[in-house]
Amino acid sequence: MIRIEYILIISAVMMFAGIFGFLTRRGTLAILLSIELMLNATDINFAVFNRMLGTGHDGYFFTLFSIAISAAESAIAIAIMINIYRQLKDVSVDKLSKLKW
């Protein structure tokens, strides 16, 4: 059986990798993937703390709800990226200032 501390360390590494990717990347797709990485790290934490506390299935329900929210967020973000690409022919974050009023 894998110890809970190891899983929490993996989750922390995933969270910091997502934060680093969000702050350093310029492409909108890379930023979206970084956000998804951070959400997956929180899902792992929900499952681990549910297992550690052992008080029911609340952590698993939060995880399933978070996965559903992540899927909806990804679909909306990709639709926005497609519209940006149609207007600007580029999806770089630096070019998005042209869409301001």
RODRENRO-927127 format. One line per 5 residues: their letters; for each residue y, x, z of N, C-alpha, C, O. Coordinates in pm, whole numbers. Layout:
RODRENRO-927127
A> Y,X,Z,Y,X,Z,Y,X,Z,Y,X,Z  ...
END
This chain:
RODRENRO-927127
MIRIE> -118,83,0,0,0,0,125,89,0,131,190,70  223,50,-77,347,126,-87,437,91,32,451,-25,68  497,193,91,584,170,205,716,108,158,763,135,48  773,25,242,895,-48,209,1013,46,188,1101,18,107  1015,157,260,1126,252,247,1134,309,107,1243,330,55
YILII> 1018,333,45,1016,388,-90,1075,288,-191,1149,326,-282  1042,163,-173,1093,61,-264,1244,46,-246,1317,26,-343  1292,54,-122,1436,47,-99,1509,167,-157,1622,154,-204  1446,284,-155,1507,401,-218,1516,382,-369,1618,416,-429  1412,328,-430,1415,301,-574,1525,199,-606,1595,213,-706
SAVMM> 1539,99,-523,1642,-2,-542,1782,59,-530,1871,25,-608  1800,148,-434,1930,214,-418,1963,303,-538,2077,307,-583  1863,373,-589,1885,457,-707,1922,370,-827,2010,406,-905  1855,256,-842,1889,165,-951,2031,112,-937,2102,100,-1037  2072,80,-816,2207,28,-793,2311,134,-828,2409,104,-897
FAGIF> 2291,257,-782,2388,362,-811,2390,398,-959,2496,431,-1013  2275,393,-1026,2272,417,-1171,2349,307,-1244,2419,336,-1341  2336,182,-1199,2411,73,-1260,2560,86,-1238,2639,61,-1329  2600,125,-1117,2743,143,-1088,2798,258,-1171,2908,247,-1227  2724,368,-1179,2769,482,-1259,2782,445,-1407,2880,481,-1472
GFLTR> 2684,372,-1459,2689,329,-1598,2804,233,-1625,2868,239,-1730  2831,145,-1529,2941,49,-1546,3075,121,-1549,3164,83,-1626  3091,223,-1467,3220,292,-1458,3242,394,-1569,3357,428,-1599  3135,445,-1631,3152,553,-1728,3132,511,-1873,3179,581,-1963  3067,403,-1899,3038,364,-2038,3157,294,-2102,3239,233,-2033
RGTLA> 3164,303,-2235,3271,239,-2310,3222,123,-2397,3302,38,-2437  3093,119,-2426,3039,11,-2507,3008,-111,-2423,2962,-100,-2309  3035,-228,-2480,3013,-351,-2402,2865,-375,-2374,2830,-429,-2269  2778,-337,-2467,2634,-356,-2443,2585,-265,-2331,2503,-307,-2250  2634,-142,-2326,2595,-50,-2218,2646,-101,-2082,2577,-88,-1981
ILLSI> 2764,-158,-2081,2817,-215,-1958,2732,-335,-1914,2705,-352,-1795  2691,-418,-2009,2605,-531,-1978,2472,-484,-1921,2422,-543,-1825  2414,-380,-1979,2288,-328,-1927,2305,-270,-1787,2214,-281,-1705  2419,-210,-1759,2445,-158,-1625,2455,-271,-1523,2405,-259,-1411  2518,-380,-1561,2526,-496,-1472,2387,-554,-1447,2355,-592,-1335
ELMLN> 2306,-560,-1551,2169,-610,-1534,2088,-518,-1443,2005,-566,-1365  2111,-388,-1451,2042,-295,-1364,2080,-318,-1218,1995,-313,-1130  2208,-345,-1193,2251,-374,-1056,2191,-505,-1006,2152,-514,-889  2184,-606,-1092,2123,-733,-1051,1974,-717,-1023,1922,-780,-931  1905,-634,-1100,1763,-611,-1074,1742,-537,-942,1644,-561,-872
ATDIN> 1834,-448,-908,1823,-380,-778,1837,-480,-663,1766,-469,-563  1926,-576,-677,1939,-676,-571,1815,-767,-566,1775,-811,-458  1755,-795,-681,1632,-875,-682,1520,-804,-607,1444,-866,-533  1510,-673,-627,1409,-596,-555,1436,-602,-405,1343,-616,-325  1563,-593,-366,1597,-601,-223,1560,-737,-165,1508,-744,-53
FAVFN> 1586,-845,-239,1547,-977,-191,1396,-983,-163,1354,-1033,-59  1316,-934,-257,1171,-940,-242,1123,-851,-127,1034,-890,-52  1183,-732,-114,1139,-639,-9,1174,-694,129,1091,-690,220  1297,-744,145,1334,-797,276,1257,-923,310,1232,-949,428  1220,-1001,210,1136,-1117,237,999,-1072,287,942,-1131,379
RMLGT> 947,-966,226,816,-916,270,825,-853,408,733,-866,489  936,-784,436,952,-718,565,967,-819,677,910,-802,785  1044,-924,653,1065,-1024,757,947,-1119,769,915,-1165,879  882,-1150,656,763,-1233,659,785,-1373,710,697,-1429,774  901,-1433,682,931,-1566,736,920,-1676,633,969,-1787,657
GHDGY> 860,-1652,521,847,-1756,419,872,-1698,282,856,-1579,258  912,-1786,192,932,-1746,54,1078,-1753,11,1107,-1766,-108  1170,-1744,105,1311,-1756,72,1359,-1643,-20,1434,-1668,-114  1317,-1522,6,1359,-1408,-77,1310,-1421,-220,1381,-1384,-313  1189,-1475,-236,1137,-1494,-371,1214,-1602,-445,1236,-1591,-566
FFTLF> 1255,-1707,-376,1334,-1811,-441,1471,-1759,-481,1521,-1791,-589  1532,-1678,-394,1660,-1615,-430,1642,-1525,-552,1729,-1520,-639  1531,-1454,-557,1505,-1365,-671,1490,-1445,-799,1547,-1407,-902  1415,-1553,-796,1399,-1636,-916,1532,-1697,-960,1560,-1705,-1080  1612,-1740,-864,1744,-1794,-896,1832,-1686,-958,1905,-1713,-1053
SIAIS> 1827,-1567,-905,1907,-1456,-957,1862,-1418,-1098,1946,-1385,-1182  1733,-1422,-1125,1684,-1391,-1259,1732,-1497,-1358,1769,-1463,-1471  1734,-1623,-1319,1785,-1729,-1407,1933,-1710,-1435,1978,-1726,-1548  2009,-1675,-1332,2153,-1649,-1351,2173,-1528,-1442,2263,-1530,-1526  2092,-1425,-1426,2103,-1305,-1510,2075,-1338,-1656,2143,-1287,-1746
AAESA> 1977,-1421,-1681,1945,-1458,-1820,2059,-1537,-1883,2094,-1513,-1998  2118,-1630,-1808,2231,-1706,-1861,2352,-1615,-1884,2421,-1629,-1984  2376,-1524,-1791,2489,-1431,-1805,2470,-1341,-1926,2567,-1313,-1997  2349,-1296,-1951,2322,-1210,-2067,2344,-1285,-2198,2402,-1231,-2292  2298,-1409,-2203,2316,-1488,-2325,2464,-1511,-2355,2506,-1500,-2470
IAIAI> 2541,-1543,-2254,2684,-1566,-2274,2755,-1436,-2312,2840,-1437,-2401  2720,-1326,-2247,2785,-1198,-2278,2752,-1151,-2419,2840,-1098,-2487  2629,-1171,-2464,2595,-1131,-2601,2666,-1219,-2701,2706,-1171,-2807  2682,-1348,-2672,2758,-1435,-2762,2905,-1391,-2771,2964,-1393,-2878  2962,-1351,-2659,3100,-1300,-2660,3108,-1171,-2740,3203,-1152,-2816
MINIY> 3010,-1082,-2723,3010,-957,-2800,2999,-983,-2951,3061,-912,-3030  2921,-1082,-2989,2909,-1115,-3132,3043,-1164,-3185,3083,-1126,-3295  3112,-1247,-3110,3244,-1294,-3154,3346,-1181,-3161,3428,-1177,-3252  3340,-1088,-3066,3431,-973,-3070,3401,-888,-3193,3493,-842,-3260  3274,-867,-3222,3239,-787,-3339,3284,-853,-3468,3326,-785,-3561
RQLKD> 3276,-984,-3475,3322,-1054,-3596,3471,-1038,-3618,3517,-1034,-3732  3548,-1031,-3510,3693,-1018,-3525,3739,-875,-3542,3826,-847,-3625  3682,-782,-3466,3732,-644,-3464,3643,-544,-3538,3687,-432,-3564  3520,-582,-3572,3422,-494,-3633,3388,-374,-3544,3343,-270,-3593  3408,-390,-3414,3376,-286,-3317,3362,-353,-3180,3434,-447,-3149
VSVDK> 3268,-304,-3099,3248,-363,-2967,3284,-265,-2855,3236,-279,-2743  3367,-167,-2885,3410,-72,-2785,3510,-139,-2691,3591,-221,-2734  3504,-102,-2563,3593,-161,-2464,3738,-119,-2491,3830,-194,-2460  3758,-2,-2547,3893,46,-2576,3964,-43,-2678,4087,-55,-2674  3891,-104,-2769,3950,-188,-2874,3979,-330,-2827,4043,-406,-2900
LSKLK> 3935,-368,-2708,3948,-506,-2663,4090,-544,-2624,4116,-662,-2600  4181,-451,-2616,4319,-486,-2583,4384,-563,-2696,4488,-627,-2676  4327,-559,-2815,4382,-633,-2928,4362,-783,-2914,4429,-861,-2982  4271,-826,-2828,4245,-968,-2809,4336,-1032,-2706,4329,-1153,-2685  4422,-954,-2643,4511,-1011,-2542,4621,-1091,-2609,4649,-1072,-2727
W> 4684,-1180,-2534,4790,-1264,-2589,4906,-1182,-2621,5007,-1234,-2669
END
